[in-house]
Amino acid sequence: MVNFVLVAGARLGAWAWDEVVPYLRAAGHGVHPLTLSGLADKWGVPAGQQTHVQDIVDEVERQDLRGVVLVGHSYSGIPVGQAAGRIGGRLARVLFVDSSVPVDGRSFVAAWPDGGAEVKASIVENGGFWPLVPEVHYGGQGLTDEQIARIVCGSTPHPGATLTEPAVLARPLGELPATYIKCLLAGAKPSDDVAKLLTSDHWQLVEMDTGHWPMFSQPHELARIFLGAAKE
């Protein structure tokens, strides 16, 4: 048995994994969907980048989890990648779901083409939060209208400091056992940062023929990939 700790991307909470969780539990594993500070049911809790890293570490240590498979989707690959290096022998594997990956000393927005200027301006204009996006943002990603509506209705503005504060790696990411899940409707190739990490003997690539939110568009297939990766 392993323990999956599931962390969804920007604006989302633990609820985003609702359709994936039953498949993992049916296979006999522990499953711990986690809401990061300042989001969903933790709305209003002050949060920076290291707050989110500590959220994940605290969840693992508070429940004394072993054989941990940390799962980070989209933005949350940044704190998950950092937390993975801090939980020591508790870690079994890291799964990055079409996510960003942390680079020591660099923030989430620093990897954007404009250095994150547009995102930073949006955060300032919205009282320190990255605002919600309209339904059109989710088009072309293999989602039904109902699934898009669910994402939009469940989302909360994202704490801006978590996007602009730098990552701090306790251990080189390429040394960690990891699987990167690339969702092809969101782009055919991984980013340069991910491509470099995939040259490591410890990293594997899995592709999904769906969009950036596979926990909604293909939850059963995503769970199957998780279970297969956990056996590595």
C-alpha positions as CSV (number, residue, x, y, z in Angstrom):
1,M,0.0,0.0,0.0
2,V,1.1,3.5,-0.7
3,N,-0.3,6.9,0.4
4,F,-1.2,9.3,-2.3
5,V,-1.1,13.0,-1.4
6,L,-3.0,14.9,-4.1
7,V,-2.5,18.6,-4.6
8,A,-4.4,20.4,-7.4
9,G,-3.3,23.4,-9.3
10,A,-4.0,27.2,-9.0
11,R,-7.5,28.2,-7.8
12,L,-8.4,24.6,-6.9
13,G,-8.8,22.7,-3.7
14,A,-9.0,19.0,-2.5
15,W,-12.4,18.8,-4.1
16,A,-10.8,18.7,-7.6
17,W,-9.8,15.1,-7.0
18,D,-13.2,13.8,-6.1
19,E,-13.6,11.6,-9.2
20,V,-10.0,10.2,-8.9
21,V,-10.1,9.3,-5.2
22,P,-12.5,6.3,-5.4
23,Y,-10.4,4.5,-7.9
24,L,-7.2,4.8,-5.8
25,R,-9.0,3.7,-2.6
26,A,-10.6,0.8,-4.4
27,A,-7.1,-0.4,-5.2
28,G,-6.3,-0.5,-1.4
29,H,-4.2,2.7,-1.1
30,G,-4.4,5.6,1.3
31,V,-5.6,8.8,-0.4
32,H,-5.1,12.3,1.0
33,P,-6.4,15.1,-1.2
34,L,-5.1,18.4,0.2
35,T,-6.3,22.0,0.0
36,L,-3.4,24.5,0.1
37,S,-3.7,27.6,2.4
38,G,-5.7,30.4,0.9
39,L,-7.8,28.3,-1.4
40,A,-11.2,26.6,-1.3
41,D,-12.2,25.8,2.3
42,K,-9.0,27.5,3.5
43,W,-9.9,30.8,1.7
44,G,-8.6,33.8,3.7
45,V,-5.6,32.0,5.2
46,P,-2.5,34.1,4.3
47,A,-0.1,32.1,2.1
48,G,3.2,32.5,0.3
49,Q,5.2,29.9,-1.6
50,Q,6.8,28.4,1.4
51,T,3.4,28.2,3.2
52,H,2.2,25.8,0.5
53,V,5.4,23.7,0.7
54,Q,4.9,23.5,4.5
55,D,1.2,22.6,4.0
56,I,2.3,19.5,2.2
57,V,5.1,18.5,4.6
58,D,2.8,19.0,7.5
59,E,0.1,16.8,6.0
60,V,2.7,14.0,5.6
61,E,4.2,14.3,9.0
62,R,0.9,15.0,10.9
63,Q,-0.5,11.7,9.6
64,D,2.8,9.9,9.8
65,L,2.5,8.8,6.2
66,R,5.0,6.3,4.7
67,G,5.3,5.2,1.1
68,V,4.2,8.6,0.0
69,V,3.4,9.4,-3.6
70,L,3.1,13.1,-3.9
71,V,1.0,14.4,-6.8
72,G,1.2,17.9,-8.1
73,H,-1.0,19.3,-10.8
74,S,-0.2,22.5,-12.8
75,Y,1.0,25.2,-10.3
76,S,1.2,22.8,-7.4
77,G,4.1,21.0,-9.0
78,I,6.2,23.9,-7.6
79,P,5.4,23.3,-3.9
80,V,5.1,19.5,-4.4
81,G,8.6,19.3,-5.9
82,Q,10.0,21.2,-3.0
83,A,8.1,19.2,-0.4
84,A,9.3,15.9,-2.0
85,G,12.9,16.8,-1.1
86,R,12.0,17.5,2.5
87,I,10.1,14.4,3.6
88,G,13.1,12.1,3.3
89,G,12.6,8.4,3.4
90,R,8.8,8.8,3.5
91,L,8.8,9.5,-0.2
92,A,8.1,6.7,-2.7
93,R,7.6,8.8,-5.9
94,V,6.5,12.2,-7.2
95,L,3.9,12.5,-9.9
96,F,3.8,15.8,-11.8
97,V,0.5,16.2,-13.7
98,D,1.0,18.6,-16.6
99,S,2.7,20.8,-14.0
100,S,5.3,23.4,-13.5
101,V,8.5,22.1,-11.8
102,P,10.4,24.1,-9.2
103,V,13.8,25.6,-10.1
104,D,15.9,26.7,-7.1
105,G,15.6,30.5,-6.6
106,R,13.0,30.9,-9.3
107,S,9.3,31.7,-8.9
108,F,6.4,30.2,-10.7
109,V,5.9,33.3,-12.9
110,A,9.6,33.7,-13.7
111,A,9.3,30.9,-16.3
112,W,6.6,32.7,-18.2
113,P,7.6,34.3,-21.5
114,D,7.2,37.9,-20.2
115,G,8.8,37.1,-16.9
116,G,5.4,37.1,-15.3
117,A,4.8,40.8,-15.8
118,E,1.2,40.4,-16.8
119,V,0.4,38.0,-13.9
120,K,2.1,40.3,-11.5
121,A,0.1,43.3,-12.7
122,S,-3.1,41.2,-12.4
123,I,-2.2,40.3,-8.8
124,V,-1.7,43.9,-7.9
125,E,-4.9,45.0,-9.5
126,N,-6.8,42.3,-7.7
127,G,-5.7,43.0,-4.1
128,G,-2.9,40.4,-4.0
129,F,-4.7,37.6,-5.7
130,W,-4.5,35.9,-9.1
131,P,-8.2,36.3,-10.2
132,L,-10.6,33.7,-11.6
133,V,-10.7,33.1,-15.3
134,P,-13.8,32.8,-17.5
135,E,-15.2,29.6,-19.0
136,V,-13.5,30.2,-22.3
137,H,-10.1,29.6,-20.6
138,Y,-11.0,25.9,-20.3
139,G,-12.0,25.4,-24.0
140,G,-10.2,22.9,-26.2
141,Q,-9.1,20.8,-23.2
142,G,-11.3,17.8,-23.6
143,L,-13.8,19.0,-21.0
144,T,-17.6,19.0,-21.2
145,D,-19.6,22.1,-20.5
146,E,-20.7,20.5,-17.2
147,Q,-17.1,19.9,-16.2
148,I,-16.0,23.4,-17.1
149,A,-18.9,24.8,-15.0
150,R,-17.9,22.7,-12.1
151,I,-14.3,24.0,-12.2
152,V,-15.4,27.6,-12.6
153,C,-17.9,27.3,-9.7
154,G,-15.5,25.6,-7.4
155,S,-12.5,27.9,-8.0
156,T,-11.3,30.7,-5.7
157,P,-8.8,33.5,-6.4
158,H,-5.2,32.3,-5.9
159,P,-2.9,33.9,-3.3
160,G,-0.5,36.0,-5.4
161,A,2.6,35.6,-3.2
162,T,2.7,31.9,-3.9
163,L,3.3,32.7,-7.6
164,T,6.0,35.3,-7.2
165,E,8.1,34.0,-4.3
166,P,11.1,31.8,-5.3
167,A,11.3,28.1,-4.8
168,V,13.9,26.6,-2.4
169,L,15.0,23.1,-3.2
170,A,16.4,20.9,-0.4
171,R,17.5,18.3,-2.9
172,P,18.1,18.3,-6.7
173,L,14.8,17.4,-8.4
174,G,16.5,15.1,-10.9
175,E,17.5,12.8,-8.0
176,L,13.9,12.1,-7.0
177,P,11.9,9.2,-8.4
178,A,9.4,10.9,-10.6
179,T,6.8,10.5,-13.3
180,Y,5.8,13.4,-15.5
181,I,2.3,13.2,-17.0
182,K,2.1,15.3,-20.2
183,C,-1.4,16.2,-21.3
184,L,-1.2,16.6,-25.1
185,L,-4.1,18.9,-25.7
186,A,-2.2,21.5,-23.5
187,G,0.9,21.2,-25.7
188,A,2.7,18.3,-27.4
189,K,6.0,18.7,-25.7
190,P,7.2,19.3,-22.1
191,S,8.8,22.6,-21.2
192,D,12.6,22.9,-21.4
193,D,12.9,22.5,-17.6
194,V,10.9,19.2,-17.7
195,A,12.7,17.9,-20.8
196,K,16.0,18.4,-19.0
197,L,14.8,16.5,-15.9
198,L,13.5,13.7,-18.1
199,T,17.1,12.9,-19.1
200,S,17.5,11.6,-15.5
201,D,17.4,7.9,-15.0
202,H,15.0,8.5,-12.1
203,W,12.3,10.2,-14.3
204,Q,9.7,8.8,-16.6
205,L,7.3,10.4,-19.1
206,V,3.7,9.3,-19.6
207,E,1.4,11.0,-22.1
208,M,-2.4,11.5,-21.9
209,D,-4.5,12.4,-24.9
210,T,-6.5,15.0,-23.0
211,G,-6.2,18.5,-21.7
212,H,-4.7,20.3,-18.7
213,W,-7.4,19.1,-16.2
214,P,-7.3,15.3,-16.5
215,M,-8.8,14.8,-13.1
216,F,-12.0,16.1,-14.6
217,S,-11.8,15.0,-18.3
218,Q,-10.3,11.5,-17.7
219,P,-10.3,10.6,-14.0
220,H,-10.3,6.8,-14.5
221,E,-7.4,6.9,-16.9
222,L,-5.5,9.3,-14.6
223,A,-6.0,7.0,-11.7
224,R,-4.8,4.1,-13.7
225,I,-1.6,6.0,-14.5
226,F,-1.1,6.9,-10.8
227,L,-1.5,3.2,-9.8
228,G,1.0,2.1,-12.5
229,A,3.5,4.7,-11.5
230,A,3.2,3.8,-7.8
231,K,4.5,0.3,-8.6
232,E,7.7,1.6,-10.1
